[in-house]
Amino acid sequence: MIKLLFSKYRNKLNEVDFFKYLNLFPVEIKNKILRFKRWEDRQASLYGKLLLKKGLEELALDAGLFDLKYTQYGRPYIEHGADFNISHSTSYVVCALSTDGKIGIDIEEIKAIPINDFKEEFSKEEWRMITASDDKYFWFYYYWTAKEAVIKEEGKGLNFPFKKVIIKDGKTKIEDTVWYTQRISFDNNYVLQIASDKAINEKIDLLEISF
C-alpha cells in the first residue's frame, strides 16, 4: 500500500503553535529543524515530520519517529515499519509512505528557469522531448522530479549523477534494480512524482492534512 499526504501553508506559524508541534518529536529531529535559518525551511521540515507522524498513525503501524534511524548515506528509515520519503516546494509539503517496498517522492513548482544550464543532466531523448515541446517547463520538471524521486528512493544521496537516471516509459534501471515512476495529479502549477521499486498498480489518492 502507498499512502500520500500533503499540507499547504502560506503564512508563518505563530511561536506557540510552532513549539507545540516541535515538542512532539525527539531531540535529534527538533535540533535538525531548528538548524534551518529561514522560517520557510523550518516550517517545511516541521510539516514534513508531522505528515510522517500522521501517515504512520493512518497505517496503524507500531512505530514512530522515536524509532527513526539513518543509513550510511543519511537516508532516514524506520526498522520494521513503512518506507517513507518527504519533499517540499514553495508552500507545499508532501510525504509518501509504502508498506510494500521502497518509496521516493519529489515535488517542484513549475517556473521559468534557464533550462539550458541543466542540459547535461538529461539523456538525448529526454532533452529532445523537453525542447521540442510547447510546454518545455512542464517536461523539464516532469523528468527532473522523476529522476529526483528515484535518487531519493535509491538512497545513495543526491550526489548521484542525474544523467545516469534515464526515465523511459515510467521506469528506469540503476545497476540491477528497476525503479518505477508515476506522476500524481495535483496542482497544475506543480509536478509531483513518486518512485517505487515495485510496479505501481494501485490508484493513489492524496490526503490533505491541515495543521
CORDAPE-V301765 format. One record per residue. N is the residue number from 1. RES is the residue in three letters. SS is DSSP state (H for helix, E for strand, - for the rest). BURIAL is 1 if it has 24 or more other ideal C-beta (glycine too) atoms within 12 Angstrom, else 0. Layout:
N | RES | SS | BURIAL
N | RES | SS | BURIAL
This chain:
1 | MET | - | 1
2 | ILE | E | 1
3 | LYS | E | 1
4 | LEU | E | 1
5 | LEU | E | 1
6 | PHE | E | 1
7 | SER | E | 1
8 | LYS | E | 1
9 | TYR | - | 1
10 | ARG | - | 0
11 | ASN | - | 0
12 | LYS | - | 0
13 | LEU | - | 1
14 | ASN | - | 0
15 | GLU | H | 0
16 | VAL | H | 0
17 | ASP | H | 0
18 | PHE | H | 1
19 | PHE | H | 0
20 | LYS | H | 0
21 | TYR | H | 1
22 | LEU | H | 1
23 | ASN | - | 0
24 | LEU | - | 1
25 | PHE | - | 1
26 | PRO | - | 0
27 | VAL | H | 0
28 | GLU | H | 0
29 | ILE | H | 1
30 | LYS | H | 0
31 | ASN | H | 0
32 | LYS | H | 0
33 | ILE | H | 1
34 | LEU | H | 0
35 | ARG | - | 0
36 | PHE | - | 0
37 | LYS | - | 0
38 | ARG | - | 0
39 | TRP | H | 0
40 | GLU | H | 0
41 | ASP | H | 0
42 | ARG | H | 1
43 | GLN | H | 1
44 | ALA | H | 1
45 | SER | H | 1
46 | LEU | H | 1
47 | TYR | H | 1
48 | GLY | H | 1
49 | LYS | H | 1
50 | LEU | H | 1
51 | LEU | H | 1
52 | LEU | H | 1
53 | LYS | H | 1
54 | LYS | H | 1
55 | GLY | H | 1
56 | LEU | H | 1
57 | GLU | H | 0
58 | GLU | H | 0
59 | LEU | - | 1
60 | ALA | - | 0
61 | LEU | - | 1
62 | ASP | - | 0
63 | ALA | - | 1
64 | GLY | - | 1
65 | LEU | H | 1
66 | PHE | H | 0
67 | ASP | H | 0
68 | LEU | E | 1
69 | LYS | E | 0
70 | TYR | E | 0
71 | THR | - | 0
72 | GLN | - | 0
73 | TYR | - | 0
74 | GLY | - | 0
75 | ARG | - | 1
76 | PRO | E | 1
77 | TYR | E | 1
78 | ILE | E | 1
79 | GLU | - | 0
80 | HIS | - | 0
81 | GLY | - | 1
82 | ALA | - | 1
83 | ASP | E | 1
84 | PHE | E | 1
85 | ASN | E | 1
86 | ILE | E | 1
87 | SER | E | 1
88 | HIS | E | 1
89 | SER | E | 1
90 | THR | - | 0
91 | SER | - | 0
92 | TYR | E | 1
93 | VAL | E | 1
94 | VAL | E | 1
95 | CYS | E | 1
96 | ALA | E | 1
97 | LEU | E | 1
98 | SER | E | 1
99 | THR | - | 1
100 | ASP | - | 0
101 | GLY | - | 1
102 | LYS | - | 1
103 | ILE | E | 1
104 | GLY | E | 1
105 | ILE | E | 1
106 | ASP | E | 1
107 | ILE | E | 1
108 | GLU | E | 1
109 | GLU | E | 1
110 | ILE | - | 1
111 | LYS | - | 0
112 | ALA | - | 0
113 | ILE | - | 0
114 | PRO | - | 0
115 | ILE | H | 1
116 | ASN | H | 0
117 | ASP | H | 0
118 | PHE | H | 0
119 | LYS | H | 0
120 | GLU | H | 0
121 | GLU | H | 1
122 | PHE | - | 1
123 | SER | - | 0
124 | LYS | H | 0
125 | GLU | H | 0
126 | GLU | H | 1
127 | TRP | H | 1
128 | ARG | H | 0
129 | MET | H | 0
130 | ILE | H | 1
131 | THR | H | 0
132 | ALA | H | 0
133 | SER | - | 0
134 | ASP | - | 0
135 | ASP | - | 0
136 | LYS | H | 1
137 | TYR | H | 1
138 | PHE | H | 1
139 | TRP | H | 1
140 | PHE | H | 1
141 | TYR | H | 1
142 | TYR | H | 1
143 | TYR | H | 1
144 | TRP | H | 1
145 | THR | H | 1
146 | ALA | H | 1
147 | LYS | H | 1
148 | GLU | H | 1
149 | ALA | H | 1
150 | VAL | H | 1
151 | ILE | H | 1
152 | LYS | H | 1
153 | GLU | H | 1
154 | GLU | H | 1
155 | GLY | - | 1
156 | LYS | - | 0
157 | GLY | - | 0
158 | LEU | - | 0
159 | ASN | - | 0
160 | PHE | - | 1
161 | PRO | - | 0
162 | PHE | H | 1
163 | LYS | H | 0
164 | LYS | H | 0
165 | VAL | - | 1
166 | ILE | - | 1
167 | ILE | - | 1
168 | LYS | E | 0
169 | ASP | - | 0
170 | GLY | - | 0
171 | LYS | E | 1
172 | THR | E | 1
173 | LYS | E | 0
174 | ILE | E | 1
175 | GLU | - | 0
176 | ASP | - | 0
177 | THR | E | 0
178 | VAL | E | 1
179 | TRP | E | 1
180 | TYR | E | 1
181 | THR | E | 1
182 | GLN | E | 1
183 | ARG | E | 1
184 | ILE | - | 1
185 | SER | - | 0
186 | PHE | - | 1
187 | ASP | - | 0
188 | ASN | - | 0
189 | ASN | - | 0
190 | TYR | E | 1
191 | VAL | E | 1
192 | LEU | E | 1
193 | GLN | E | 1
194 | ILE | E | 1
195 | ALA | E | 1
196 | SER | E | 1
197 | ASP | - | 1
198 | LYS | - | 1
199 | ALA | - | 0
200 | ILE | - | 1
201 | ASN | - | 0
202 | GLU | - | 0
203 | LYS | - | 0
204 | ILE | - | 1
205 | ASP | - | 0
206 | LEU | E | 1
207 | LEU | E | 0
208 | GLU | E | 0
209 | ILE | - | 1
210 | SER | - | 0
211 | PHE | - | 1
